[in-house]
Amino acid sequence: MALSFIGWLSGITALGVFFFSLLFGLFFVIKSLKTDSKLLKYLGFVYVFAALVYMGDVLDFFTILFTEVNVDNSFGIIGLINWMWFPGAVLPAMYIGVILLTPKKKWYILSVYLILGIIFELFLIIDLSGSVTYVYPAIAGENLINDNLVFESVAGIIALIFLLSILIFLGIGFLNKGIKSTGSLRTKFLLISAGAIIYIFGAVMDGLFSPGIILIFIRSAMVFSAWLFYFGLR
């Protein structure tokens, strides 16, 4: 079965977020080595792991292109290879926020999120079917398999904590810093805040909305947020 228009849209946008997030992430890491910027390096890690969160979608997309049917998801492989990278994107993002906002408490805060990340991974593996749900296309190969976390599950609750924490630390926290600052520092804080808010809302809407035209705008905004972070941290 050939991909439908929505199927092509879902596949191409997923591939676009994967490719550009990975490209930006590697660019930031290389740039950090040249400028000796530790925060830029951690920003690179954020986007590399954020790219890997779309691995399942990319795998399904290419499987359809080559076989005309979806990838075999009998064991939940799409949910596993998508969500297993999620804590890897959260922890360096929290590191950036903690270092710039509450550096004296960084190890206390980061230890808590590291433990939550380990718990997330354990429950994702142990209770994969209870942690991730799937929406399969009516006709195999017509569209990508859509996966979403079950927000009532342990993994889902931790994911919500992660997203809210990034929104508070990097979004609201830097917005508050920007309002209180002046000059170039004000601009940098506001750029970081905007980048965090755009990416978080994009990630949430990506999970809530069914595949459609709106994905172009949601996922384009998520990629654009990388530049806001970059100019805010460089």
GUNU-217212 format. One record per residue: residue number from 1; residue in three letters; chain; x, y, z of N, C-alpha, C in turn. Coordinates in pm, 1 decimal. Last residue first. Layout:
     k     r   c       n_xx       n_yy       n_zz      ca_xx      ca_yy      ca_zz       c_xx       c_yy       c_zz
   NUM   ALA   A          X          Y          Z          X          Y          Z          X          Y          Z
...
***
This chain:
     k     r   c       n_xx       n_yy       n_zz      ca_xx      ca_yy      ca_zz       c_xx       c_yy       c_zz
   234   ARG   A     2553.7     3134.4     2300.8     2687.6     3151.6     2241.4     2763.8     3268.3     2305.5
   233   LEU   A     2296.1     3120.9     2401.9     2405.7     3064.0     2480.4     2545.4     3094.5     2425.8
   232   GLY   A     2120.5     3239.4     2223.3     2110.8     3275.1     2364.4     2229.6     3228.8     2446.1
   231   PHE   A     2177.9     3122.1     1986.3     2210.2     3264.8     1998.8     2200.3     3311.8     2143.2
   230   TYR   A     2083.0     2860.1     2053.9     2221.3     2885.2     2013.9     2261.1     3031.4     2033.6
   229   PHE   A     1810.1     2890.4     2105.8     1900.4     2844.4     2211.7     2045.1     2881.9     2179.1
   228   LEU   A     1731.4     2967.6     1847.7     1707.6     3058.3     1960.7     1798.7     3021.7     2077.4
   227   TRP   A     1796.6     2741.1     1702.2     1868.4     2865.9     1675.8     1850.1     2965.5     1788.6
   226   ALA   A     1613.4     2556.9     1804.6     1757.0     2531.3     1820.2     1837.6     2658.7     1800.2
   225   SER   A     1363.1     2636.1     1722.3     1401.3     2664.0     1860.9     1550.9     2643.4     1884.4
   224   PHE   A     1332.5     2528.4     1468.4     1368.6     2670.8     1480.5     1416.2     2705.4     1621.6
   223   VAL   A     1238.6     2272.6     1532.6     1372.1     2287.7     1473.5     1421.5     2431.5     1489.1
   222   MET   A      985.7     2343.6     1627.2     1078.0     2271.6     1714.5     1221.6     2282.5     1662.8
   221   ALA   A      870.2     2457.2     1400.5      895.1     2542.2     1517.4      994.3     2476.2     1611.6
   220   SER   A      844.1     2230.3     1245.5      931.6     2339.3     1198.8      967.4     2430.8     1315.0
   219   ARG   A      653.8     2091.7     1392.3      790.1     2038.3     1385.6      889.2     2139.9     1330.9
   218   ILE   A      427.2     2262.2     1360.3      474.4     2218.6     1492.0      620.5     2177.5     1486.7
   217   PHE   A      398.3     2286.4     1082.7      423.9     2405.4     1164.0      480.9     2367.2     1301.0
   216   ILE   A      355.3     2019.5     1006.5      459.0     2099.7      940.4      498.3     2217.6     1028.2
   215   LEU   A      134.0     1938.2     1152.3      265.6     1884.7     1188.6      378.5     1966.2     1126.1
   214   ILE   A      -91.2     2036.2     1030.2      -37.5     2113.8     1143.2      100.4     2065.8     1185.4
   213   ILE   A     -167.6     1839.3      851.5      -96.1     1957.4      801.5      -27.7     2033.1      914.0
   212   GLY   A     -120.6     1541.8     1057.0     -193.8     1626.5      963.5     -108.5     1744.4      922.1
   211   PRO   A     -167.3     1308.5     1319.1      -88.0     1351.7     1204.0     -172.3     1431.0     1104.6
   210   SER   A     -326.9     1454.5     1607.1     -317.5     1347.5     1509.1     -236.5     1397.7     1390.9
   209   PHE   A     -167.2     1600.8     1892.0     -239.6     1613.5     1766.4     -220.9     1490.4     1678.3
   208   LEU   A       -1.8     1526.2     2109.2     -147.3     1535.7     2126.5     -223.9     1535.6     1995.0
   207   GLY   A      265.5     1527.1     2035.0      209.4     1406.4     2093.6       57.7     1407.4     2102.0
   206   ASP   A      292.5     1781.2     1939.3      328.4     1671.1     1849.9      268.0     1540.5     1901.7
   205   MET   A      236.0     1926.6     2166.5      137.4     1925.7     2058.5      164.9     1813.7     1958.5
   204   VAL   A      476.3     1876.3     2310.0      345.7     1837.2     2365.8      241.3     1827.2     2254.9
   203   ALA   A      668.6     1986.3     2138.2      675.3     1844.6     2174.2      541.6     1794.8     2226.7
   202   GLY   A      585.2     2255.6     2134.2      589.1     2177.3     2010.7      588.5     2028.7     2039.3
   201   PHE   A      620.0     2328.3     2397.7      484.0     2327.7     2343.8      477.4     2249.2     2212.8
   200   ILE   A      904.0     2297.8     2403.1      816.8     2221.2     2492.5      675.4     2214.0     2438.0
   199   TYR   A      992.9     2483.1     2207.7     1021.1     2340.3     2192.6      927.8     2255.8     2279.0
   198   ILE   A      895.7     2730.3     2303.9      855.6     2682.0     2171.5      876.7     2531.6     2159.8
   197   ILE   A     1028.4     2742.6     2553.7      881.5     2743.4     2546.9      832.7     2687.5     2412.9
   196   ALA   A     1300.8     2743.2     2475.2     1247.2     2638.3     2562.0     1095.7     2628.5     2549.8
   195   GLY   A     1317.5     2977.5     2317.4     1353.7     2847.2     2262.6     1293.6     2733.0     2342.1
   194   ALA   A     1245.1     3174.7     2504.2     1161.4     3151.8     2386.3     1188.9     3015.4     2325.2
   193   SER   A     1463.8     3151.4     2683.4     1326.5     3130.9     2728.6     1234.5     3097.8     2611.3
   192   ILE   A     1674.7     3223.3     2516.3     1672.1     3089.6     2576.5     1530.2     3055.4     2621.5
   191   LEU   A     1597.5     3488.7     2462.6     1611.0     3392.4     2353.1     1605.5     3248.6     2405.7
   190   LEU   A     1609.3     3603.7     2714.8     1479.9     3597.1     2647.0     1483.5     3497.8     2530.7
   189   PHE   A     1884.8     3589.3     2767.8     1789.5     3519.2     2854.1     1654.1     3501.9     2784.6
   188   LYS   A     1983.0     3757.3     2559.2     2020.9     3616.7     2567.8     1921.8     3536.4     2652.0
   187   THR   A     1869.8     4008.1     2626.1     1838.2     3943.2     2498.3     1867.4     3794.6     2502.8
   186   ARG   A     1993.6     4055.7     2871.7     1847.6     4047.0     2863.6     1805.9     3971.8     2737.4
   185   LEU   A     2255.4     4080.3     2787.5     2219.4     3971.3     2878.8     2068.7     3949.0     2876.2
   184   SER   A     2258.2     4315.2     2641.7     2274.0     4187.9     2570.2     2234.9     4068.1     2656.9
   183   GLY   A     2032.2     4510.9     2847.1     2134.9     4495.9     2745.2     2136.4     4358.9     2679.4
   182   THR   A     1925.6     4373.1     3166.1     1931.8     4478.5     3064.4     2037.0     4442.6     2960.0
   181   SER   A     1684.0     4179.1     3361.9     1817.1     4215.4     3313.1     1808.6     4328.1     3210.0
   180   LYS   A     1428.0     4104.8     3422.6     1502.5     4177.0     3525.8     1639.1     4226.1     3478.7
   179   ILE   A     1352.1     3965.8     3196.0     1275.3     4085.0     3233.5     1353.4     4171.1     3332.4
   178   GLY   A     1530.9     3750.9     3209.1     1538.6     3846.7     3100.7     1467.8     3976.7     3133.8
   177   LYS   A     1443.4     3609.9     3433.8     1578.7     3666.4     3431.7     1590.5     3776.4     3326.2
   176   ASN   A     1190.8     3533.2     3339.2     1200.7     3619.1     3457.4     1337.0     3687.9     3464.8
   175   LEU   A     1276.1     3367.1     3133.6     1190.4     3481.2     3102.8     1196.2     3582.0     3217.3
   174   PHE   A     1409.2     3172.8     3272.5     1488.2     3266.4     3192.0     1406.1     3385.7     3145.5
   173   GLY   A     1183.4     3053.7     3401.7     1300.3     3100.2     3476.1     1381.2     3202.8     3398.9
   172   ILE   A     1010.4     2975.6     3194.1      968.6     3081.2     3287.2     1087.6     3140.3     3361.9
   171   GLY   A     1211.3     2795.5     3052.3     1112.6     2886.0     2995.1     1080.7     3002.3     3086.0
   170   LEU   A     1385.3     2656.0     3217.5     1438.6     2722.3     3098.7     1340.5     2821.8     3039.2
   169   PHE   A     1219.0     2588.5     3446.1     1358.1     2630.1     3459.4     1404.7     2711.8     3338.3
   168   ILE   A      958.3     2532.7     3337.6      976.4     2622.6     3452.4     1119.0     2677.3     3458.3
   167   LEU   A     1008.6     2356.2     3125.7      930.3     2477.8     3102.0      952.9     2579.6     3212.8
   166   ILE   A     1143.0     2157.8     3260.3     1214.2     2233.9     3156.8     1141.9     2364.5     3128.3
   165   SER   A      930.1     2073.3     3424.0     1054.6     2124.4     3483.6     1133.2     2207.4     3383.9
   164   LEU   A      743.6     1976.6     3242.2      709.2     2092.1     3324.8      834.1     2155.2     3386.2
   163   LEU   A      890.3     1757.8     3141.6      848.9     1866.9     3052.8      814.7     1993.2     3130.9
   162   PHE   A      925.8     1599.3     3376.1     1039.4     1647.4     3298.1     1000.8     1769.4     3213.9
   161   ILE   A      660.8     1544.3     3445.4      747.1     1616.0     3540.1      866.2     1677.0     3466.3
   160   LEU   A      588.7     1396.0     3219.5      521.3     1523.0     3247.6      603.2     1608.8     3344.1
   159   ALA   A      755.1     1174.4     3257.9      771.6     1257.4     3137.9      706.0     1393.2     3156.7
   158   ILE   A      644.5     1069.6     3491.2      780.8     1123.7     3495.4      806.2     1213.8     3374.6
   157   ILE   A      398.7      986.1     3385.7      401.7     1086.7     3492.7      539.1     1152.2     3501.4
   156   GLY   A      485.3      791.6     3201.7      412.5      909.1     3156.3      414.8     1021.3     3258.5
   155   ALA   A      600.9      598.7     3368.1      683.6      665.9     3266.8      617.5      794.8     3218.6
   154   VAL   A      369.6      524.4     3510.5      484.6      582.3     3581.1      573.2      659.3     3483.4
   153   SER   A       63.6      626.2     3338.3      169.0      531.0     3374.1      282.7      601.3     3447.0
   152   GLU   A     -100.5      819.7     3248.4     -132.0      766.4     3380.6      -27.1      666.0     3428.3
   151   PHE   A      -13.6      872.8     2993.3       21.3      970.0     3096.1      -17.1      925.0     3237.1
   150   VAL   A      143.8      675.2     2779.2       24.1      670.3     2862.6       53.2      758.3     2983.5
   149   LEU   A      288.0      826.8     2489.6      300.1      778.4     2626.4      163.9      775.7     2693.4
   148   ASN   A      221.6      714.8     2157.3      207.4      815.9     2261.9      227.0      751.0     2398.2
   147   ASP   A      270.0      672.9     1804.9      289.6      626.1     1942.9      277.9      742.7     2040.1
   146   ASN   A      143.8      571.4     1499.6      154.8      685.1     1591.5      164.7      633.6     1734.6
   145   ILE   A      282.9      447.0     1211.3      225.5      409.2     1339.6      250.0      524.5     1435.7
   144   LEU   A      212.0      626.3      906.9      304.0      579.2     1010.0      225.0      535.6     1133.4
   143   ASN   A       -3.9      495.0      646.9       43.6      600.6      735.2      141.7      539.8      834.6
   142   GLU   A      -28.2      275.6      484.4      -91.5      400.3      441.6      -40.2      519.1      521.3
   141   GLY   A       71.5       45.5      589.6      154.8      116.5      494.2       96.7      246.4      444.9
   140   ALA   A     -242.3     -106.6      636.4      -97.6     -113.3      661.1      -20.3      -42.4      550.0
   139   ILE   A     -514.2       94.2      701.9     -454.9        5.6      600.9     -303.5        9.4      619.7
   138   ALA   A     -540.5      242.3      930.4     -649.1      150.9      893.3     -601.9       49.1      790.5
   137   PRO   A     -243.1      256.0     1135.9     -322.1      299.6     1019.3     -427.5      195.7      984.3
   136   TYR   A     -264.0      252.8     1495.8     -219.5      191.9     1370.5     -303.8      242.5     1253.0
   135   VAL   A     -146.9      402.2     1768.8     -258.7      415.2     1675.7     -207.8      364.4     1540.8
   134   TYR   A      -43.4      285.9     2089.3      -20.5      302.7     1946.0     -151.9      320.5     1871.4
   133   THR   A      109.7      369.6     2406.3       -1.5      322.7     2324.5       25.5      355.6     2177.7
   132   VAL   A      326.1      285.5     2671.3      311.4      346.1     2539.0      191.9      284.7     2466.6
   131   SER   A      307.3      152.6     2913.7      364.7      287.9     2911.3      341.1      360.4     2779.9
   130   GLY   A      224.9     -103.4     2891.1      145.2      -15.9     2976.1      191.0      128.0     2974.5
   129   SER   A      421.0     -211.2     2731.7      283.5     -209.5     2680.2      191.7     -120.4     2763.2
   128   LEU   A      645.7     -186.1     2902.7      639.2     -112.1     2776.6      495.9     -102.3     2724.8
   127   ASP   A      747.1     -232.4     3170.3      604.1     -221.6     3139.9      584.1     -141.0     3011.8
   126   ILE   A     1028.7     -248.2     3155.0      953.2     -350.8     3227.4      805.6     -351.4     3187.9
   125   ILE   A     1097.9      -18.8     3002.0     1138.5     -152.4     2959.7     1051.4     -260.0     3024.0
   124   LEU   A      979.6      189.1     3143.5      958.8      181.2     2999.5      989.7       40.2     2949.8
   123   PHE   A     1081.2      149.0     3396.5      939.2      123.1     3373.3      906.2      115.1     3225.4
   122   LEU   A     1353.0      217.4     3344.7     1316.4       86.2     3400.1     1170.7       53.3     3371.5
   121   GLU   A     1338.1      483.7     3254.8     1390.7      378.7     3167.0     1347.6      240.0     3214.6
   120   PHE   A     1234.9      609.3     3487.3     1163.5      617.3     3359.3     1206.8      503.5     3267.9
   119   ILE   A     1442.9      562.8     3668.1     1311.3      502.4     3693.0     1228.7      500.5     3563.6
   118   ILE   A     1638.2      723.7     3547.5     1661.4      579.3     3560.5     1528.9      506.2     3582.1
   117   GLY   A     1517.3      976.0     3575.9     1549.0      924.1     3443.0     1570.4      773.6     3445.1
   116   LEU   A     1509.6     1001.4     3852.5     1383.3      994.6     3778.7     1404.9      937.9     3638.0
   115   ILE   A     1786.7     1020.6     3894.8     1711.6      908.1     3951.7     1578.5      890.7     3878.9
   114   LEU   A     1831.2     1262.5     3762.9     1900.6     1142.7     3718.2     1827.8     1018.1     3768.2
   113   TYR   A     1681.9     1436.9     3917.2     1638.9     1411.2     3779.5     1709.7     1290.5     3719.6
   112   VAL   A     1831.1     1430.2     4155.6     1688.9     1392.7     4155.8     1643.6     1356.5     4014.9
   111   SER   A     2074.5     1528.5     4067.0     2067.0     1392.0     4120.7     1923.3     1341.3     4119.6
   110   LEU   A     2012.9     1791.4     4002.5     2045.0     1698.3     3894.4     2040.0     1553.4     3940.5
   109   ILE   A     1974.0     1898.2     4261.2     1865.3     1897.1     4163.2     1891.2     1793.3     4054.4
   108   TYR   A     2226.7     1861.4     4376.6     2105.3     1811.5     4442.9     1993.0     1795.1     4340.6
   107   TRP   A     2395.8     1991.4     4199.3     2409.5     1846.9     4216.2     2290.2     1786.3     4287.3
   106   LYS   A     2310.0     2267.9     4209.6     2304.2     2189.9     4085.7     2308.5     2039.5     4109.4
   105   LYS   A     2298.9     2470.0     4388.7     2217.5     2351.7     4417.9     2216.8     2251.8     4302.2
   104   LYS   A     2449.9     2671.0     4284.7     2490.6     2615.6     4413.8     2414.6     2487.7     4449.0
   103   PRO   A     2317.6     2754.8     4046.2     2440.5     2674.0     4038.9     2481.5     2609.2     4170.6
   102   THR   A     2047.0     2824.6     3936.0     2075.7     2786.1     4075.8     2201.4     2699.5     4082.5
   101   LEU   A     2074.4     2922.9     3665.1     1977.1     2978.8     3759.5     2009.9     2948.6     3905.4
   100   LEU   A     2273.1     2798.6     3517.8     2252.4     2942.1     3499.0     2159.8     3004.5     3602.7
    99   ILE   A     2259.4     2532.8     3604.0     2387.4     2604.0     3607.5     2366.5     2755.4     3600.3
    98   VAL   A     1990.4     2469.3     3546.6     2038.1     2472.3     3685.6     2167.4     2552.3     3697.7
    97   GLY   A     1981.1     2478.9     3262.9     1895.5     2562.9     3345.1     1946.8     2579.7     3486.7
    96   ILE   A     2172.6     2285.4     3190.7     2185.7     2423.8     3144.7     2105.7     2517.4     3234.1
    95   TYR   A     2058.3     2059.1     3313.2     2192.1     2103.8     3353.7     2211.4     2250.5     3314.2
    94   MET   A     1826.5     2027.9     3167.9     1815.9     2068.0     3307.9     1949.7     2118.6     3359.6
    93   ALA   A     1946.4     1942.1     2931.4     1866.1     2065.2     2931.0     1851.3     2118.1     3072.7
    92   PRO   A     2064.3     1700.9     3008.9     2151.7     1814.5     2973.8     2075.3     1946.7     2967.0
    91   LEU   A     1808.6     1562.4     3071.6     1913.4     1586.3     3171.1     2010.4     1698.5     3131.8
    90   VAL   A     1650.2     1539.4     2831.6     1606.3     1619.3     2946.5     1722.2     1657.3     3038.1
    89   ALA   A     1771.1     1366.9     2656.3     1749.4     1504.8     2612.8     1717.4     1595.3     2730.9
    88   GLY   A     1772.1     1134.0     2804.2     1899.3     1185.1     2754.6     1888.8     1327.3     2703.5
    87   PRO   A     1503.1     1075.0     2838.0     1579.0     1130.3     2951.3     1713.9     1188.6     2909.3
    86   PHE   A     1452.5      980.0     2559.8     1391.7     1100.4     2615.5     1466.9     1157.3     2736.6
    85   TRP   A     1531.0      743.5     2453.7     1626.4      854.3     2445.2     1578.6      979.5     2516.7
    84   MET   A     1318.0      574.9     2469.5     1434.6      541.5     2551.5     1537.6      655.2     2554.3
    83   TRP   A     1119.3      644.1     2285.0     1116.1      704.3     2418.7     1237.6      674.2     2504.5
    82   ASN   A     1185.9      505.4     2039.9     1154.7      649.0     2044.8     1180.4      704.7     2183.8
    81   ILE   A     1228.2      243.5     2100.2     1341.6      317.6     2043.1     1312.1      465.9     2028.7
    80   LEU   A      970.6      182.9     2215.5     1095.6      166.9     2289.6     1206.4      253.8     2231.7
    79   GLY   A      781.4      230.5     2015.0      774.4      304.2     2141.3      904.8      299.6     2218.0
    78   ILE   A      873.1       42.8     1823.7      867.3      186.2     1793.0      865.7      269.3     1920.5
    77   ILE   A      847.2     -209.4     1942.2      981.0     -158.4     1912.6      980.4       -7.6     1885.5
    76   GLY   A      639.1     -371.3     2036.4      645.5     -230.6     2075.6      778.2     -164.5     2047.8
    75   PHE   A      622.8     -620.5     1931.2      683.8     -609.4     2064.0      700.1     -464.4     2109.5
    74   SER   A      506.4     -568.7     1685.2      444.5     -666.7     1775.6      496.0     -653.6     1917.8
    73   ASN   A      560.4     -407.7     1471.8      560.8     -346.4     1604.6      497.4     -439.0     1708.8
    72   ASP   A      724.9     -410.2     1180.8      661.4     -504.0     1273.9      673.9     -447.7     1415.2
    71   VAL   A      654.4     -117.0      987.7      748.9     -200.2     1059.7      671.7     -291.9     1156.1
    70   ASN   A      400.7     -129.2      725.6      464.6      -72.7      845.3      564.8     -170.0      905.9
    69   VAL   A      470.2     -177.8      373.7      395.0     -206.7      496.8      471.2     -147.2      614.5
    68   GLU   A      639.6     -132.0      165.9      500.1      -90.5      150.1      410.9     -133.2      266.5
    67   THR   A      912.7     -160.7      178.8      831.3     -283.3      182.6      682.0     -258.1      160.9
    66   PHE   A     1032.3       91.5      157.2     1098.2      -24.4       96.5     1009.7     -148.3       88.6
    65   LEU   A      857.0      269.1      282.9      910.7      303.2      151.2      968.7      180.8       80.9
    64   ILE   A      818.6      142.1      530.3      706.4      153.7      435.7      757.5      181.7      295.0
    63   THR   A     1074.2      177.3      636.6     1021.8       41.2      619.2      906.4       41.6      519.5
    62   PHE   A     1089.6      452.4      656.0     1173.6      384.0      556.7     1128.2      240.8      532.5
    61   PHE   A      895.0      488.6      861.9      885.3      557.4      733.4      965.5      485.2      626.0
    60   ASP   A      997.8      342.3     1076.7      868.7      304.0     1017.4      853.4      363.8      878.2
    59   LEU   A     1232.1      491.1     1124.5     1240.7      349.0     1089.7     1112.6      303.2     1021.3
    58   VAL   A     1117.9      736.0     1197.1     1203.3      728.7     1078.6     1216.1      584.4     1030.8
    57   ASP   A      988.5      659.8     1431.5      910.6      713.8     1320.3      989.6      704.7     1189.6
    56   GLY   A     1208.5      583.0     1587.7     1103.3      487.1     1555.6     1020.3      531.0     1436.3
    55   MET   A     1355.8      823.6     1613.6     1412.6      708.1     1542.5     1305.9      607.2     1500.5
    54   TYR   A     1295.3     1048.6     1754.0     1217.2     1023.6     1632.0     1267.5      902.1     1554.1
    53   VAL   A     1478.5     1066.3     1952.7     1341.2     1039.0     1994.5     1251.9     1009.1     1873.6
    52   LEU   A     1706.1     1157.8     1830.7     1690.9     1013.3     1843.4     1551.3      972.8     1890.1
    51   ALA   A     1677.2     1434.9     1862.4     1667.7     1375.4     1728.4     1637.9     1226.0     1738.5
    50   ALA   A     1726.3     1458.9     2131.6     1593.3     1495.4     2082.1     1571.3     1440.2     1941.3
    49   PHE   A     1996.2     1392.9     2135.4     1900.3     1299.2     2194.7     1757.7     1329.8     2149.9
    48   VAL   A     2088.3     1624.8     2002.5     2121.5     1491.4     1950.9     2021.7     1388.7     2004.8
    47   TYR   A     1995.5     1829.4     2168.2     1938.1     1813.9     2034.5     1974.3     1681.8     1968.3
    46   VAL   A     2146.5     1788.1     2403.9     2000.1     1797.2     2408.9     1941.7     1765.7     2271.4
    45   PHE   A     2408.9     1806.3     2311.3     2359.5     1677.7     2359.7     2206.9     1675.5     2362.7
    44   GLY   A     2413.9     2083.3     2258.2     2431.9     1987.2     2149.9     2380.1     1849.9     2188.5
    43   LEU   A     2396.0     2178.2     2515.1     2286.6     2206.4     2423.8     2293.4     2111.4     2304.4
    42   TYR   A     2645.1     2100.2     2604.0     2528.0     2033.0     2660.2     2403.2     2059.9     2575.2
    41   LYS   A     2797.9     2280.8     2452.3     2816.7     2136.1     2435.2     2695.0     2060.0     2488.2
    40   LEU   A     2716.7     2519.0     2556.8     2685.5     2492.4     2417.0     2700.2     2343.1     2387.7
    39   LEU   A     2828.2     2497.5     2811.1     2682.4     2502.3     2796.8     2638.9     2471.9     2653.4
    38   LYS   A     3103.7     2507.0     2761.6     3044.9     2385.7     2816.4     2893.3     2382.3     2795.9
    37   SER   A     3295.0     2626.7     2517.1     3169.6     2658.6     2583.6     3101.8     2530.1     2630.6
    36   ASP   A     3523.8     2648.5     2358.2     3536.1     2603.7     2496.9     3412.8     2642.2     2579.7
    35   THR   A     3506.3     2690.3     2093.1     3489.2     2808.5     2178.1     3504.3     2777.1     2326.6
    34   LYS   A     3544.2     2441.3     1984.1     3624.0     2552.9     1932.6     3619.0     2673.9     2024.6
    33   LEU   A     3360.3     2289.1     2117.4     3501.0     2250.1     2127.4     3593.0     2363.6     2081.2
    32   SER   A     3124.7     2408.2     2036.9     3165.0     2419.8     2177.6     3311.9     2383.4     2196.4
    31   LYS   A     3107.1     2328.4     1771.9     3126.6     2470.7     1800.9     3175.1     2489.6     1944.5
    30   ILE   A     3052.5     2057.8     1811.7     3176.5     2097.1     1744.1     3209.9     2243.1     1774.7
    29   VAL   A     2799.4     2085.2     1935.8     2908.7     2016.3     2004.9     3043.4     2057.5     1944.6
    28   PHE   A     2651.7     2217.4     1737.1     2671.9     2281.3     1866.8     2788.7     2218.2     1942.3
    27   PHE   A     2655.6     2022.3     1534.1     2713.4     2155.6     1510.5     2744.2     2224.6     1642.7
    26   LEU   A     2511.3     1819.1     1655.1     2652.9     1795.9     1624.4     2724.4     1928.3     1598.9
    25   GLY   A     2259.4     1953.9     1669.0     2325.6     1900.7     1787.7     2474.6     1881.0     1766.3
    24   PHE   A     2198.2     2009.1     1401.9     2220.0     2119.2     1495.0     2296.9     2071.7     1617.7
    23   LEU   A     2172.2     1740.2     1312.4     2268.5     1831.3     1250.3     2302.0     1946.6     1344.2
    22   LEU   A     1962.7     1648.9     1472.7     2093.8     1583.1     1479.6     2202.8     1673.4     1423.4
    21   SER   A     1764.1     1822.2     1383.6     1800.8     1821.0     1526.1     1938.0     1757.3     1544.9
    20   PHE   A     1754.8     1751.4     1111.4     1798.9     1885.1     1149.8     1836.3     1894.2     1297.5
    19   PHE   A     1670.5     1475.2     1124.1     1791.6     1518.0     1054.2     1842.6     1652.2     1105.1
    18   PHE   A     1429.8     1480.0     1279.5     1542.1     1391.6     1312.3     1672.3     1444.7     1252.5
    17   VAL   A     1273.0     1660.4     1137.9     1309.2     1690.2     1277.2     1429.5     1606.7     1318.9
    16   GLY   A     1259.8     1516.0      891.0     1315.4     1650.9      897.4     1358.2     1688.3     1037.9
    15   LEU   A     1130.8     1281.5      961.3     1267.3     1273.2      910.2     1335.1     1409.1      917.2
    14   ALA   A      885.0     1397.6     1028.6      960.4     1322.8     1130.3     1106.9     1312.1     1089.5
    13   THR   A      814.3     1502.3      778.8      836.5     1593.8      891.2      913.5     1525.5     1003.7
    12   ILE   A      793.4     1264.4      628.1      890.8     1366.9      589.3      918.6     1462.8      705.0
    11   GLY   A      585.5     1123.9      764.4      719.8     1067.3      746.4      824.4     1172.2      717.5
    10   SER   A      364.7     1295.9      752.8      414.9     1248.8      882.3      558.8     1199.8      870.5
     9   LEU   A      340.5     1322.6      473.0      361.2     1440.1      556.5      421.2     1400.1      690.9
     8   TRP   A      285.2     1060.9      395.3      406.1     1129.1      346.4      441.3     1247.3      435.0
     7   GLY   A       39.0     1035.7      532.4      151.4      946.6      561.4      283.7     1005.7      517.1
     6   ILE   A     -117.0     1223.3      406.8      -85.5     1243.5      548.6       31.7     1155.7      589.7
     5   PHE   A     -127.9     1098.1      154.1      -70.4     1231.8      167.5      -29.2     1258.2      311.9
     4   SER   A      -29.3      751.2      205.8     -125.8      855.9      176.7      -55.5      991.4      188.2
     3   LEU   A      192.0      514.6       58.7      164.8      613.0      162.8       60.5      713.7      116.2
     2   ALA   A       59.5      218.0      -90.5      137.9      342.0      -98.0       98.1      434.6       15.5
     1   MET   A       84.8     -119.9        0.0        0.0        0.0        0.0       88.6      125.2        0.0
***
